[in-house]
Amino acid sequence: MRIKTGIAGFGLSGQVFHAPFIHANPGFELTAVVERRTKKAFANYPDVRSVASFGELLEQDVELVVVNTPDATHFDFCRRALEAGKHVVVEKPFVTTCAEAESLVELAERKGLMLTVYQNRRWDNDFLTVRQVLETGALGRVVELQSSFQRYRPFLAESVWKEDPGETRVGITYNLGSHLCDQAVALFGKPRGVWATLGRLRDGSRIDDYSFVELLYPELKVSLRASMLVREEAPRFAVHGTAGSYVKYGTDPQENALRYENATPDDGVWIVEDERQWGVLHNDSGRCRYPTVPGNYMRFYDNVYRVLREGDEPAVTHAEMLTDMKILDAVFESDRTGNAVSL
């Protein structure tokens, strides 16, 4: 039986990262979306029902709700969906505080409902390739990982809520740093501590648009960087070990294909990276281009289907969701005090 699914917002996130994959996955039925003003869903999904509010969405015959609204609404919308008996996928960042995260996890577990965060970057081609390289042992004992998201966006965003700190965190640390932290946790588990420095580098910026985070592991250096003022590309990943290094430039092409090329997701290998974009592996066997593992965000929803129909554990677990939140809290505490924060 297909999983009837409702999407809480039909902006960029709904149009690019959720609706195409839900619609293309045979295990799901895209049933309803919230569209407060413009009605865009019908053009691509003529069978979907457009509703005017989140409350109306919860009244629909849906089993799963995707909470992909502005960050400040995540806690309330997740809580309401869980209390209504719906399973929940929530966009990153999960919520804005550890207390909110713990409250929602407790509620989901008490009601026996799935609650997981859409950490789609675990299915980026570069991250999957890093994981494969580590698993082969080609680098020996890994001693350092550098990971970065680089943007060149010197002007303030048109979306007002993304540039207004208000009472919640909306800067690059929560927007992109949440992915970087989660990828590190997926590879290496919970760090012992965090040291970080944040900045406002763009003219007139009221939010953090620069973030540098060091996750403190025994015998391993993990550095995470995100910035909106990087015009000349640096490596997306650089991983070094006792036997060699792997360096990868460029980002996964899925988002651009979905946003600008009208690409349609597929269950198999739907986007193959050009060989010229492959990373470099350099170890005792020599220096060579290392084939990039194809990424596919469909794998996230494949996992959600198995969770709800076959009893699998979510790929993004409650423990990892809480660890990610603790790291993000520690990032802001470290930036405020200048000290490393123990986890």
C-alpha angles and dihedrals in degrees: 000000000000120000110245106221136193126197118212096209136024102201124108094311095049096042097044112024106030118020096052093052096042090049094047096046111089091211093066140061117206097221110164142002132191112240113170099180120357118046105216104141097078093064092067101019109038093174095056121104117230114213130186103225145024090246090057090049090057089054091059124096095261130136098193129042124197110210104203100147127120113310096250090062097052098091096048095042094047090048093050093047093050092047088052089056097253127139111236139218110184126193119241131294089058097211135320103262139031090239091059091047093051092047093053094045090052091049093049093048092047092052095041093239131140116251118175139153122243098241093165093164088078083075096049113124094236094051092046089051093050089051091050093048091051092048092053091058090228091139097047113219107000112234104169141023124185117190127176144173111209127194134169104210107136093169126075118261120262090228102089095204091057091059099039114085093196109158096320138063114261104153133110093280092064095034102047103002089064088065093046093050092047093050090052091049090049090054103037109012127230116349122224093236149344136235120185147165124197132191147187105225106158120086109268095003116159095182134060107274095169126055132176117180132178116199110206115224128160109268092351132095116207118183122184122190133180127175141163093209105064111117098162111060122243124188116297088210132012117179123181131188142166091273103037151312140270120203126183129186127195133033133266109283097219097094094049091046091052096043102040109016102046089238118178117219118241132198092236133041100325101162123035119192118233112255089238088067095053117119126246124251114196120182141125090300091060139263119301146148109269115214113247115238108237114250126219127178088200087082089071092059092041086060092047089053092052091048093054099036105027104027098247121155117256114262087231103051130202090249091054092045090054092045090052090052092048090052092050091048089050091050092060093042091051092048090050096049102028089230134112112258121219120225 
